[in-house]
């Protein structure tokens, strides 16, 4: 079992959700993706060895090993990516914006506790970083529908109501009209369903560059 960081990319920063197995530990904040440039970009997606370390300045924290083209990529406290991070990852309790959050130190303490527990069951701990791609039903319900699809959804509802009214009419109607009403109802249902599951684009990850590991290069 490994840690999993699911990212959502934005031009001004990167937000994420950090899990271990089925347990959600905290949110994360990072710099935006800028081609893996040291100091200004988050690191590439991938699977990295995760180790615990301690320094006088930061106390206990975690470090990602063998990150392509980068070094000293840490998981340490920070509440604002643009002013406090140079490529590292910061755990936060709540997200307050893009690349911004709260209670980072408390989140790190929780993360370290989970890390220590994981070490009791396996010698090496890894973290897998990837982009968020699949949204569940609850998440979909919270997402905005594009304006065009809102209009199409409305049209679909109107057509479905018209077809239903014809099919449910208390008087005998021509067979051709009944058939048309059936097709109308089915088509309207499909149109409504497609419109309902369409969400506004949150931004995509630029393609990853081919980067060779250069050892102890700057962050």
C-alpha positions as a Markdown table, in Angstrom:
| # | Residue | x | y | z |
|---|---|---|---|---|
| 1 | Unk | 0.0 | 0.0 | 0.0 |
| 2 | Unk | 1.3 | 3.5 | -0.8 |
| 3 | Unk | 0.3 | 7.1 | -0.3 |
| 4 | Unk | -1.6 | 8.7 | -3.2 |
| 5 | Unk | -1.7 | 12.4 | -4.1 |
| 6 | Unk | -4.5 | 13.3 | -6.5 |
| 7 | Unk | -3.9 | 16.7 | -8.0 |
| 8 | Unk | -6.1 | 19.4 | -9.6 |
| 9 | Unk | -4.1 | 21.9 | -11.7 |
| 10 | Unk | -4.7 | 25.6 | -12.1 |
| 11 | Unk | -2.6 | 28.3 | -13.7 |
| 12 | Unk | -1.8 | 29.9 | -10.3 |
| 13 | Unk | -1.3 | 26.8 | -8.2 |
| 14 | Unk | -2.0 | 23.1 | -7.7 |
| 15 | Unk | -4.4 | 21.7 | -5.1 |
| 16 | Unk | -4.6 | 18.0 | -4.1 |
| 17 | Unk | -6.0 | 15.3 | -1.9 |
| 18 | Unk | -3.6 | 13.0 | 0.0 |
| 19 | Unk | -4.7 | 9.5 | 0.9 |
| 20 | Unk | -3.3 | 6.3 | 2.3 |
| 21 | Unk | -5.4 | 3.4 | 1.2 |
| 22 | Unk | -9.0 | 4.4 | 1.7 |
| 23 | Unk | -8.2 | 7.0 | 4.4 |
| 24 | Unk | -8.1 | 10.6 | 3.4 |
| 25 | Unk | -5.4 | 12.3 | 5.4 |
| 26 | Unk | -5.5 | 16.0 | 4.3 |
| 27 | Unk | -5.5 | 18.4 | 1.4 |
| 28 | Unk | -2.2 | 19.6 | -0.3 |
| 29 | Unk | -1.0 | 22.8 | -2.0 |
| 30 | Unk | 1.8 | 23.2 | -4.5 |
| 31 | Unk | 3.1 | 25.5 | -7.1 |
| 32 | Unk | 1.5 | 25.4 | -10.6 |
| 33 | Unk | 2.9 | 23.1 | -13.3 |
| 34 | Unk | 5.6 | 24.9 | -15.3 |
| 35 | Unk | 7.5 | 22.2 | -17.0 |
| 36 | Unk | 9.3 | 21.0 | -13.9 |
| 37 | Unk | 11.4 | 24.2 | -13.7 |
| 38 | Unk | 13.3 | 24.5 | -10.4 |
| 39 | Unk | 11.8 | 26.8 | -7.8 |
| 40 | Unk | 8.7 | 27.8 | -9.8 |
| 41 | Unk | 7.0 | 24.5 | -10.7 |
| 42 | Unk | 5.5 | 21.5 | -8.9 |
| 43 | Unk | 7.2 | 18.2 | -9.7 |
| 44 | Unk | 6.2 | 15.7 | -12.3 |
| 45 | Unk | 3.6 | 13.0 | -11.7 |
| 46 | Unk | 5.0 | 9.6 | -10.8 |
| 47 | Unk | 5.8 | 7.2 | -8.0 |
| 48 | Unk | 8.5 | 8.2 | -5.5 |
| 49 | Unk | 10.1 | 6.7 | -2.4 |
| 50 | Unk | 9.0 | 8.6 | 0.7 |
| 51 | Unk | 11.3 | 8.9 | 3.7 |
| 52 | Unk | 11.2 | 10.7 | 7.1 |
| 53 | Unk | 13.9 | 13.1 | 8.1 |
| 54 | Unk | 14.6 | 15.8 | 10.7 |
| 55 | Unk | 16.4 | 19.2 | 10.5 |
| 56 | Unk | 16.9 | 21.9 | 13.1 |
| 57 | Unk | 15.0 | 24.3 | 10.9 |
| 58 | Unk | 11.9 | 22.2 | 10.0 |
| 59 | Unk | 11.8 | 19.4 | 12.6 |
| 60 | Unk | 10.4 | 16.2 | 11.4 |
| 61 | Unk | 9.1 | 16.1 | 7.8 |
| 62 | Unk | 9.1 | 13.9 | 4.7 |
| 63 | Unk | 11.3 | 13.8 | 1.6 |
| 64 | Unk | 10.6 | 12.4 | -1.9 |
| 65 | Unk | 13.6 | 10.6 | -3.3 |
| 66 | Unk | 14.8 | 10.4 | -6.9 |
| 67 | Unk | 12.6 | 13.1 | -8.4 |
| 68 | Unk | 13.6 | 13.6 | -12.1 |
| 69 | Unk | 15.6 | 16.8 | -12.5 |
| 70 | Unk | 14.9 | 18.0 | -8.9 |
| 71 | Unk | 16.3 | 17.5 | -5.4 |
| 72 | Unk | 15.3 | 18.2 | -1.8 |
| 73 | Unk | 11.6 | 17.9 | -2.6 |
| 74 | Unk | 10.0 | 17.9 | 0.8 |
| 75 | Unk | 6.5 | 17.6 | 2.4 |
| 76 | Unk | 6.6 | 20.3 | 4.9 |
| 77 | Unk | 4.3 | 22.9 | 6.5 |
| 78 | Unk | 3.2 | 25.9 | 4.4 |
| 79 | Unk | -0.1 | 27.8 | 4.0 |
| 80 | Unk | 0.6 | 29.6 | 0.7 |
| 81 | Unk | 2.4 | 27.9 | -2.2 |
| 82 | Unk | 3.5 | 31.0 | -4.1 |
| 83 | Unk | 5.4 | 32.5 | -1.1 |
| 84 | Unk | 6.4 | 29.5 | 0.9 |
| 85 | Unk | 7.2 | 26.7 | -1.5 |
| 86 | Unk | 9.9 | 26.2 | -4.2 |
| 87 | Unk | 8.7 | 22.9 | -5.6 |
| 88 | Unk | 7.8 | 21.1 | -2.3 |
| 89 | Unk | 4.4 | 19.8 | -1.2 |
| 90 | Unk | 2.5 | 21.3 | 1.8 |
| 91 | Unk | -0.2 | 19.4 | 3.7 |
| 92 | Unk | -3.2 | 21.6 | 4.8 |
| 93 | Unk | -6.3 | 20.9 | 6.8 |
| 94 | Unk | -8.6 | 23.0 | 4.6 |
| 95 | Unk | -8.2 | 24.7 | 1.2 |
| 96 | Unk | -8.9 | 28.4 | 1.1 |
| 97 | Unk | -8.0 | 29.0 | -2.5 |
| 98 | Unk | -5.7 | 27.9 | -5.3 |
| 99 | Unk | -2.4 | 27.0 | -3.7 |
| 100 | Unk | -3.6 | 28.2 | -0.3 |
| 101 | Unk | -4.7 | 26.4 | 2.9 |
| 102 | Unk | -4.9 | 26.4 | 6.7 |
| 103 | Unk | -3.4 | 24.5 | 9.7 |
| 104 | Unk | -0.5 | 23.0 | 7.8 |
| 105 | Unk | 1.5 | 22.0 | 10.8 |
| 106 | Unk | -1.4 | 20.1 | 12.3 |
| 107 | Unk | -1.9 | 18.3 | 8.9 |
| 108 | Unk | 1.8 | 17.4 | 8.8 |
| 109 | Unk | 1.5 | 15.9 | 12.3 |
| 110 | Unk | -1.4 | 13.7 | 11.2 |
| 111 | Unk | 0.5 | 12.7 | 8.1 |
| 112 | Unk | 3.6 | 11.7 | 10.1 |
| 113 | Unk | 1.4 | 9.6 | 12.4 |
| 114 | Unk | 0.0 | 7.7 | 9.4 |
| 115 | Unk | 3.6 | 7.3 | 7.9 |
| 116 | Unk | 4.9 | 5.9 | 11.2 |
| 117 | Unk | 2.0 | 3.4 | 11.3 |
| 118 | Unk | 2.7 | 2.3 | 7.7 |
| 119 | Unk | 6.4 | 1.7 | 8.6 |
| 120 | Unk | 5.3 | -1.0 | 11.0 |
| 121 | Unk | 3.9 | -3.1 | 8.2 |
| 122 | Unk | 6.3 | -2.4 | 5.3 |
| 123 | Unk | 10.0 | -1.4 | 4.9 |
| 124 | Unk | 9.6 | 1.1 | 2.1 |
| 125 | Unk | 6.9 | 3.7 | 1.7 |
| 126 | Unk | 6.0 | 5.2 | -1.6 |
| 127 | Unk | 3.8 | 8.1 | -2.8 |
| 128 | Unk | 2.0 | 8.1 | -6.2 |
| 129 | Unk | 1.2 | 11.5 | -7.7 |
| 130 | Unk | -1.4 | 11.8 | -10.4 |
| 131 | Unk | -4.1 | 14.0 | -11.8 |
| 132 | Unk | -7.6 | 13.9 | -10.7 |
| 133 | Unk | -9.6 | 12.3 | -13.5 |
| 134 | Unk | -12.7 | 10.6 | -12.2 |
| 135 | Unk | -15.3 | 12.4 | -10.2 |
| 136 | Unk | -17.9 | 10.6 | -8.1 |
| 137 | Unk | -21.6 | 11.5 | -8.0 |
| 138 | Unk | -21.4 | 13.8 | -5.0 |
| 139 | Unk | -18.5 | 15.7 | -6.6 |
| 140 | Unk | -20.3 | 16.0 | -9.9 |
| 141 | Unk | -23.4 | 17.5 | -8.1 |
| 142 | Unk | -21.2 | 20.3 | -6.8 |
| 143 | Unk | -19.7 | 21.2 | -10.2 |
| 144 | Unk | -21.1 | 24.0 | -12.4 |
| 145 | Unk | -22.8 | 23.0 | -15.7 |
| 146 | Unk | -21.6 | 25.1 | -18.8 |
| 147 | Unk | -24.2 | 27.6 | -20.0 |
| 148 | Unk | -24.8 | 25.9 | -23.3 |
| 149 | Unk | -25.6 | 22.6 | -21.6 |
| 150 | Unk | -27.9 | 24.3 | -19.1 |
| 151 | Unk | -29.9 | 25.5 | -22.1 |
| 152 | Unk | -29.9 | 22.1 | -23.7 |
| 153 | Unk | -31.0 | 20.5 | -20.4 |
| 154 | Unk | -33.9 | 22.9 | -20.3 |
| 155 | Unk | -34.9 | 22.1 | -23.8 |
| 156 | Unk | -34.7 | 18.4 | -23.0 |
| 157 | Unk | -36.9 | 18.8 | -20.0 |
| 158 | Unk | -39.5 | 20.7 | -22.1 |
| 159 | Unk | -39.5 | 18.1 | -24.8 |
| 160 | Unk | -39.8 | 15.3 | -22.3 |
| 161 | Unk | -42.8 | 17.0 | -20.7 |
| 162 | Unk | -44.4 | 17.4 | -24.1 |
| 163 | Unk | -43.9 | 13.8 | -25.0 |
| 164 | Unk | -45.1 | 12.6 | -21.7 |
| 165 | Unk | -48.2 | 14.8 | -22.0 |
| 166 | Unk | -49.1 | 13.3 | -25.4 |
| 167 | Unk | -48.5 | 9.7 | -24.2 |
| 168 | Unk | -50.6 | 10.3 | -21.1 |
| 169 | Unk | -53.5 | 12.0 | -22.9 |
| 170 | Unk | -56.9 | 10.7 | -21.8 |
| 171 | Unk | -58.2 | 10.7 | -25.4 |
| 172 | Unk | -57.4 | 8.4 | -28.3 |
| 173 | Unk | -54.7 | 9.9 | -30.6 |
| 174 | Unk | -53.4 | 8.8 | -34.0 |
| 175 | Unk | -50.8 | 6.0 | -33.9 |
| 176 | Unk | -48.2 | 8.1 | -35.7 |
| 177 | Unk | -48.5 | 10.9 | -33.1 |
| 178 | Unk | -48.0 | 8.3 | -30.3 |
| 179 | Unk | -44.9 | 6.9 | -32.0 |
| 180 | Unk | -43.4 | 10.4 | -32.4 |
| 181 | Unk | -44.1 | 11.2 | -28.8 |
| 182 | Unk | -42.3 | 8.0 | -27.7 |
| 183 | Unk | -39.2 | 9.0 | -29.8 |
| 184 | Unk | -39.5 | 12.5 | -28.4 |
| 185 | Unk | -39.5 | 11.4 | -24.8 |
| 186 | Unk | -36.5 | 9.1 | -25.3 |
| 187 | Unk | -34.5 | 11.7 | -27.2 |
| 188 | Unk | -35.2 | 14.3 | -24.6 |
| 189 | Unk | -34.1 | 12.0 | -21.8 |
| 190 | Unk | -30.8 | 11.4 | -23.5 |
| 191 | Unk | -30.3 | 15.1 | -24.1 |
| 192 | Unk | -31.0 | 15.9 | -20.5 |
| 193 | Unk | -28.7 | 13.2 | -19.1 |
| 194 | Unk | -25.8 | 14.3 | -21.3 |
| 195 | Unk | -26.2 | 17.9 | -20.3 |
| 196 | Unk | -26.4 | 17.0 | -16.6 |
| 197 | Unk | -23.1 | 15.1 | -16.6 |
| 198 | Unk | -21.1 | 17.8 | -18.5 |
| 199 | Unk | -19.0 | 20.1 | -16.3 |
| 200 | Unk | -16.8 | 23.1 | -16.8 |
| 201 | Unk | -13.2 | 22.3 | -17.5 |
| 202 | Unk | -11.0 | 22.8 | -14.5 |
| 203 | Unk | -7.8 | 22.9 | -16.4 |
| 204 | Unk | -5.5 | 20.1 | -17.7 |
| 205 | Unk | -2.0 | 19.2 | -17.0 |
| 206 | Unk | 0.5 | 20.3 | -19.7 |
| 207 | Unk | 2.4 | 17.3 | -21.2 |
| 208 | Unk | 5.3 | 16.2 | -19.0 |
| 209 | Unk | 8.8 | 16.9 | -20.5 |
| 210 | Unk | 11.3 | 14.2 | -20.8 |
| 211 | Unk | 13.7 | 14.9 | -17.9 |
| 212 | Unk | 16.7 | 13.0 | -16.9 |
| 213 | Unk | 17.8 | 12.7 | -13.3 |
| 214 | Unk | 20.7 | 15.1 | -12.7 |
| 215 | Unk | 21.2 | 14.2 | -9.1 |
| 216 | Unk | 21.5 | 17.1 | -6.7 |
| 217 | Unk | 20.2 | 19.9 | -9.0 |
| 218 | Unk | 18.4 | 22.8 | -7.4 |
| 219 | Unk | 14.7 | 22.4 | -6.5 |
